[in-house]
Each structure stands twice: as structure tokens, then as C-alpha cells.
Amino acid sequence: MIPTIIVDNFFTNPNKVLEIYKNCQFGTAGDGSWPGERSKPLHETHFEFFQFLHKKIFTIIYPGDHEFFDYNATTHFQRVNGDKYFNEGWVHNDPNEITAIVYLSEHENCGTSFWERKEYQELIHIDKKEQVYLNKLSFDEEKKFLEENNNQFKKNLDVNSKFNRLILFDAKKFHSANSFYDEKIKGPRLTLITFIDTLNIRGKTLKSPILENLRID
């Protein structure tokens, strides 16, 4: 749907964003679908910031048209304590249309990798991943299942973590967190993550940059 886009220095004043983070309430995934903790959805707690964030995101993809957008999205701060999550992330894709991640801690080598299937096969051991995130399976026990899932894929892009860097991508692309741990950093790996489910422009046809590019041959 869209190309993978990286924007450094995404927020003009990221410290203001961190102040919002400090005022959020956090919880874990009751179903074990993701690691660490996420804030309550920001459209419920910080609606003006939620709107501001999406305006900035949409101007990257469709500059000049953002005032006409109708969209459904969910945004959270997510923090993962590397002292509790020692292994790399599981290769997966997201059920929405577009995913955006902003790295908001100083962790190095804790970015995002993108993968392609070696051959068609379903993701495996999802139940084991959920057990790990629910603290029902140890990290030593996880390694075997994690490797079997991730070994189905070949890495084709590695984006390093950098404070205040945005990465925007088609949610159907397979991706994973490289790591949650940096021995030089005491705090958790912090990101601002957005899942965009639908995106339309009132009165206009929304065209896919990738599809438009492929038409020129």
C-alpha cells in the first residue's frame, strides 16, 4: 500500500511528547499478543496530541491532503523492559493497514527488521509467543520456538533504533523487533506505536504510491 519511510527528528520537541508519556497509565496484554506494557489508547486520554500525531504522519504520505482525511487508528506508548525480555522479537505482521513507530528512548540496536518468506508457510508457535508474554514460558524455553518461526524468513531490511526516528510501513510486511535490551540504558525500550486501520480522503480518490509507481513501466 505504501513504501517504507524513515524520518529522523520526527517531533520538533520530543521532550513534550515524553511529558505526555509520563502522564499515561499502562497495562499488559491480557491475551499475551505483545510484550511489555502499553498506555491506554491516546485518542481516549490525549485526543489533541492524537490528532496532531496523525496530521504529521499523513503529511509524509499525502502532503496537502491531510485536512480531508477520515481515518480509524489506535495509538499507544509501548515500553518493554529488556531485563525481562532477553530474546529478539518474533517475526509477524499486523492486522491493520499502516503501522508507524517512533523510537523515544536512547536504545541502540533495538530497531525493527523487515523480512520476506523463504517459501509460503503460516506463522507458527503463536501460542508459545503468547505464553512467553504472559510469563507462562521462560525465555530459555522460548528460544527453540522463536528460532523455528523466524527461520522461515529472510531479512531484507534492518532499521536501527534512533531517538525521535519515525518508521512508517505497510502493516502487512513481516517485521520484528531486533532487541529490547541495551546494556548502556537502564530504562525500558520506549516507542510510540500507531496502527491505522482505515484511511480515506473526503471527495478525492486515495491512490497508493506503490501501485502508481508500478504503472510507470
N, C-alpha and C positions, 0 to 999 in steps of 0.2 A: 504493500500500500504506500509506504513512504521509504525513503532512503534512511540509513543510519546516520545520524547527525551528532557531532560533538561540538559543544560550545563552552569554551573556558570563560571564567569570570562572568558567569550567567547572571548572578544577582549583583547589582551595583553596590549594595550594602548588605552582605551576607550576615553581618552581626545582628541586624534587625530580625532576620529570619531565625537566627539562633535564640533570640529572646522569645519569639513565639514558641519555639520548641520547648523552652524551659517551662512554659505555662501549660503544657499539654499533659493529659492523662494517658497512661499507657496500659496495654494489656497484651496477653499472649493469644495465640491462635487456639481456639478450643478444639479444632479438628486436626491440629498439627500440620497445617498446609504451608506454613512458612516459619522461619526461625526467629528467635529473639522476641522483641516487643514492637507493637505499632501503636501510634496515637489513635485516638478517636478520629473518624473522618473529618477533615478540616472544613468541609462545607457545613458541618454541624457546629463547629466551635470557633472557626475564624473565617467567616464567609468572605469578607472583603479581601483577605490575603488569597483565598482560594480563587477568586475571580481574577485578581492581579496575576497570579501564577499562570493561569491558563491563557490569559491575554499574551503574556510573554512567550509562552510555548507556541501558541498558534501563529504569532507573527514570524516565527522561524520557518514554518512550513508554508503559510499563505499570507505573506505580508500585504497589508492594505485591505484585507477582507475580514479581519478578526471581529469587527463591530457587528457583523451579520451572523456570527456563529450561534448555533444551537448545539448543545453537547450534553452528554452524560458522562461523568467522571468521578473517580474516587481518589483522594489524595491522603497520604499518611506520612508522618515521620516514622522511620523504622530504625531501631537501634539493636545491634547484635553484639553481645559480649564475646570477644574472641577467646577469652579464658574458658568459656563454656562450649564453644563451637570450634573445635580444632581442625576439622577437615574442610576441604574445599566444598563449594556448593554443588548441588545436583543440577545437571543439565535438564532444562524444562522449557516450555513456552507458556505464555499467558493466555487466558480465555477471552481477553478484550481485544481491541483493535490497535491501539497505540500505547506504548509504555514509555515513561520518561523517568529518569533517575538523576538526582542531583547529589553529588558526594559532599557531605557537610562536616566531615572530620578529616584530620590530617593523616589518616592511614595511607600507607604506601603499599603497592602490590595487592590491593584489596578491591580491584576494579571488577569489570564484567567481561567475560569472554563469550563469543558467538560461535556456534557450531553448526555443522550440517551432518545429516545422517550418512553413515558409510553405506547402508542399504536400508530399505524401508523396514521399520520394526517399531512396535509400540514402546512407549516408555515403560520401564519395568521397576519393580520393587517400590512403587509409590507408597505402599503400606509401611514399608520399612523406614522410609524417609519420615513419614508422619510419626512413627513410634519414636524416632530419634528426637524430633522437635517437641514431643510430649514427654521426653525424659523417660521413656519406657525401654529404650535400647541404647546401649553405650556407644561411644564413638569408635571404640575398637571393633565392636560388632558391626557397626555401620560400614566400615571400610570396604568389606567384600561386596556388599550390595551396591554401594556408591560407585565403585570401580566398574562393576558389571553394567550398570546403567550408562555411565559416562563413556565407557569404551565403545559404545555403539556409534559414537560421534567423532568427527574430525574437526579440530579447531580451525577456524578461518579468520578470526579477528580477535585481538586482545586489546581492550581499552583499559589503561591503568587508572586507578583512582587518583584524583587530584581535588583538593579543596575547591568548592564552588564550580566544579565542572558538571555540565549537563550532558547526558547522553539520551538521545531520543531515537526510538526504533519501532519497527513493525513488531507487534506483540507476538506474532506467530513464529518469529525467528527463535530458534533454540538458543538459549543463553544460560549462563551460570555465574555465580559469584566466585571470583578467584580464591578469595580467602576472607576471613573475618578478623584476622589476627595480625597485629603489627607489634613486635616486642618493644618498640620505642614509645608506643602510645598506651596509656593506662585506661582511657575511657573506651566506650563501645564504638564500633563502626557505625556511623550515623549517615543515613541517606534520607532524602525526601523523594518519595516514590508516588507516581501518578499513573492510574490506569484509566485510559479514555475508552469508553465503550462505544459511543456513537458521536459522530461529528458531521454536521450539515451546515450549509450556508443558505440563509433565507433568500429566496429569489434568484439563486445562482446555482449552477451546476458545479459540484465539487469534483475536481479532477485529481487523479492520482499522479504525482510527479513521476513515479517509476513507469507506469503504463504509458504516459505521454512520451517519455523518453524512448520507450521501445517502439513507438510508432514511427520514429525517425530512423530510417534504415536505408 
